Amino acid sequence: MPNTSFCFTTEQALLERHFGGPEVTKALLDHLLEQQRRRNVEVQIMPLRQEDPRLRRTDAPGGNGGPPVDRLRRST
């Protein structure tokens, strides 16, 4: 299905849990970054804390907002 768009949102806590040790965590992050490179896939991370209560996700269905999200990026 080349024309299907996918958007995945996961919680920051999952990435910081380090379940399985450092190698498993690195493999998980590498896999997420690899999937993010696909033109029809978007990976977003929901932060642990919402620092600014005025920030809301506006692209949610119906436009009624929701928790803020950050796009997954490889740090340089």
Buried (B, 14 or more C-beta within 10 A) or exposed (E): EEEEEEEEEBBBEEBEEEEEEEEEBEEBEEEBEEBBEEEEBBBBBBBEEEEEEEEBBEEEEEEEEBEBBEEBEEEE
